[in-house]
Amino acid sequence: MVGPTHRVEYEQMLLARHGLVEHHRHGRAKTDRLDRSAYILLSRLRAQGPMSIGELSEAFGLDASTLNRQTAAVMRAGLAERIPDPQGGMARKFRISEQGAERLDGERELILASLDRVMADWTSDEVAAFAHCLQRFNTDIERLAGSPWPRP
C-alpha cells in the first residue's frame, strides 16, 4: 500500500518538473524570460532588500562561488546592481535594479496567468486551502533547514 507521504513525494516530483508558463503561447521569446535562478534571486532581493554574497549564500544554502556566478549573470543583464552596504558594513551588497523589478513583475504576471488557467475550475476555497498547505509545507522545510524565507 502506498501511503500519503509516498503520494506527496510523487506529486512534488511531478510539480517540480512542470514549467507553468509555455513560451510559445505568450508571444515572448524564450530569451525574454527570466531563468529560474534569476527569478528566485530577484524575488529574494525584493523581499529582503540588499544582500551580500554571504547573506545570499546563507539564505539559499549555496556556496559563494555559485552565488557569484548567479549575481554576475543578473548584473550583466542589468537586473541587479552592486551597492555599498546601506548600514555601513564592509561587504558590498546586491539590490534589484529598476529593470530587474520590471522583468520580475512581468515574469510573475505570466506565472499568475498560468496558475489562473490551471486552477480555472477550482473554487476560491480550494485555491486558498492549497495555498495554505503549500505555505505550511514550505515553512516547515525552512524551519528544519533554519533558513526562513521572508513573506509579505
Beta strands, then each sheet from edge to edge (+ up, - down):
strand 1: 80-83
strand 2: 93-96
sheet 1: 1+ 2-
end
